[in-house]
Amino acid sequence: MTASLTAAERAGTDWVQALRDAGLRVTAPRIAALEVLASSAHVDAEVIAAEVRAKLGAVSKQAVYDVLAALTDAGLARKVSLDGRRALYELHRHDNHHHLVCRRCGRLEDVPCAVGEAPCIPIAESESHGFAVDEAEVTYRGLCPDCAARS
């Protein structure tokens, strides 16, 4: 499973409408950030900032962090934080996928949910502490093929 869109999918994506549908103002940095996320599997804010600057010119790092926060809050982007490392971002596809991470090198891959419906790991109502659970995040950990071969 890949987190990036195909060229055909990117060409057909109306970022202006996606931003409007999410209740966000349409700005060049937001569109540029969505384009970066659509062409990358998992990317950190530094890379996003560099690519946004390459497209638009001077854009502050803080502006990019603000854009990523707005996109994440609106459900257009997804922030992935694992093991205290820097956050990575991906386009939120609302496909209920999870992540596989290499313990050694940090390689991160998407994996489909085994159940398919969110939340994929239901908890008993008596254990929910009154929460209305609508999502569960699963992280599988192990060694990627390259790191396993070096062991």
C-alpha positions in Angstrom: 0.0 0.0 0.0 1.4 3.4 -0.9 0.5 6.7 0.6 1.2 8.7 -2.6 -1.2 9.4 -5.4 -0.6 8.3 -8.9 0.0 11.1 -11.5 -3.5 10.7 -12.8 -5.0 11.0 -9.3 -2.9 14.1 -8.6 -4.0 15.7 -11.9 -7.6 15.1 -11.0 -7.4 16.4 -7.5 -9.1 19.8 -6.9 -7.2 21.2 -3.9 -9.1 24.4 -4.0 -12.4 22.6 -3.6 -10.9 20.2 -1.0 -9.8 23.3 1.1 -13.2 24.9 0.7 -15.0 21.7 1.6 -12.9 21.5 4.8 -13.9 25.1 5.7 -10.4 26.5 5.1 -9.3 29.6 3.2 -7.6 28.8 -0.1 -4.0 29.9 0.1 -1.0 29.2 -2.1 1.0 27.6 0.8 -1.9 25.2 1.6 -2.2 24.1 -2.0 1.6 23.7 -2.3 1.7 21.6 0.9 -1.2 19.4 -0.3 0.7 18.9 -3.6 3.8 17.9 -1.6 1.8 15.5 0.6 0.2 13.9 -2.5 3.5 13.2 -4.1 5.3 11.8 -0.9 4.6 8.8 1.2 5.6 10.1 4.6 7.5 13.4 4.9 8.6 15.7 7.7 7.9 19.4 8.0 11.4 20.4 6.9 11.1 18.6 3.6 7.6 20.0 3.1 8.9 23.6 3.9 11.7 23.2 1.4 9.4 22.0 -1.3 6.8 24.7 -0.6 9.6 27.3 -0.8 10.8 25.8 -4.1 7.3 26.3 -5.5 6.4 29.6 -4.0 9.6 31.4 -2.9 9.8 32.8 0.6 7.6 31.0 3.1 8.6 30.9 6.7 9.0 27.6 8.6 6.4 28.7 11.0 3.9 29.4 8.2 4.4 25.8 7.0 3.9 24.4 10.5 0.7 26.5 10.7 -0.4 25.1 7.3 0.2 21.6 8.4 -1.7 22.1 11.7 -4.7 23.5 9.8 -4.6 20.7 7.2 -4.4 18.1 10.0 -7.2 19.7 12.0 -9.3 19.8 8.9 -8.7 16.1 8.1 -6.8 16.7 4.9 -3.4 15.7 6.3 -2.5 13.1 8.9 0.4 13.6 11.4 2.3 10.4 12.2 4.4 10.5 15.4 6.3 7.4 16.4 8.7 6.7 19.2 9.3 10.4 20.0 10.9 11.0 16.6 10.0 14.0 14.5 6.5 14.0 13.1 5.9 12.8 9.6 2.9 13.9 7.5 0.9 12.2 4.9 -2.2 13.0 2.9 -5.2 11.8 4.9 -7.0 9.3 2.7 -9.5 8.2 5.4 -8.7 4.6 4.5 -8.1 3.3 8.0 -4.5 2.2 7.3 -1.9 1.6 10.0 1.9 1.8 10.0 4.8 -0.6 10.0 8.1 0.9 11.3 11.6 -0.5 11.3 13.1 -0.5 14.8 16.6 0.2 13.4 16.4 2.6 10.5 13.0 4.1 11.1 11.6 3.1 7.6 7.8 3.7 7.7 5.3 1.9 5.5 1.6 1.9 5.3 -0.3 -1.4 5.9 -4.1 -1.8 5.4 -6.2 -2.4 8.5 -6.8 -6.1 9.0 -10.5 -5.5 9.9 -11.2 -2.6 7.5 -13.7 -0.6 9.7 -12.7 2.1 12.2 -12.1 1.6 15.0 -10.5 -1.7 14.1 -9.8 -2.7 17.7 -13.0 -2.3 19.6 -12.9 -2.1 23.3 -15.7 -3.1 25.7 -18.0 -0.3 26.8 -17.1 -1.1 30.4 -13.4 -0.4 29.5 -14.0 2.8 27.4 -14.1 5.2 30.4 -17.1 6.8 28.7 -15.2 7.6 25.5 -17.0 7.4 22.1 -14.1 5.6 20.3 -14.0 6.3 16.6 -10.4 5.5 15.7 -7.5 3.2 16.8 -4.0 3.6 15.6 -1.9 0.4 15.2 1.9 0.5 14.8 3.6 -2.7 13.8 7.3 -2.8 14.7 10.1 -5.0 13.4 13.1 -4.9 11.1 12.8 -4.0 7.4 14.4 -6.4 4.9 17.6 -4.3 4.6 18.1 -4.1 8.4 17.2 -7.8 8.8 19.8 -8.7 6.2 22.5 -6.7 8.0 21.8 -8.4 11.3 
